[in-house]
């Protein structure tokens, strides 16, 4: 693996001054033809080493097949003549992966995609350690999303973690998994989150009916529990004040009518018969 070697920044203006002084001396000491030849060679070497680095841009320098170092600052610089200078962007980039079909932890087919924000943090690694770092990010992102989706169910009951309920934790784990795989390419992942999540079309209707049934059951359970609590309070009130005496049959009838009144989806009109002293 190749790591970045930061090069000293050789400013262009001092080099131009030195080059001008050399040419002045040559014109004074030699004839015009010789001076012109030497000046041509010097200018050619200068032009081959001269480059301009834009903001948020790095320049990887390679000379005769050897990695020399990396320029990170922006401005006009000069380096070894006839060296290869590779431009690496340091800007933040984002990708929205395509929707992929994968089985979740329960074996249910789901469709999932993610948004990933990344940048090159090590230009030398990005250029030398992988063939094409853009393609490398895409392929590894696809692989990590598939692996993560297969470790969790789409949805869950109770406190079990799932892709739908624990989006923050899933996003954090996705970022960490991607970062581990992309370190070799000098890539920094700043954000990764799921952008699309749904059951696959072949089971979407069945899972929708299941979710609806679960919601109805949960609502019914909540209504019944609260109705029982109300009935217990009513019966406790009668027993405490003893203003109304109820026999066993009347208590059963009262409880039945109260349940009908509280639980029925339609308006109920029960008849409550009580004997008072």
Protein Blocks (a to p, Z undefined) as FASTA:
>chain_A
ZZddddddddfklmmmmmmmmmmmmmmmmcfklmmmmmmmmmmmmmmmgccddehiacdd
deehiafbdcfbgcdddddehiacddddfbdcdddddddddddfkopacddddddddddf
blmlmmmmpmblmlmmmmmmmmmmmmmmmmpcfbdehjbdcfklmmmlmmmmmmmmmmmm
mmmnopacfbdcdfbdcddfklmmmmmmmmmmmmmmmmmmmmmmmmmmmmmmmmmmmmmn
omaccdfklmmmmmmmmmmmmmpmbdcddddddddZZ
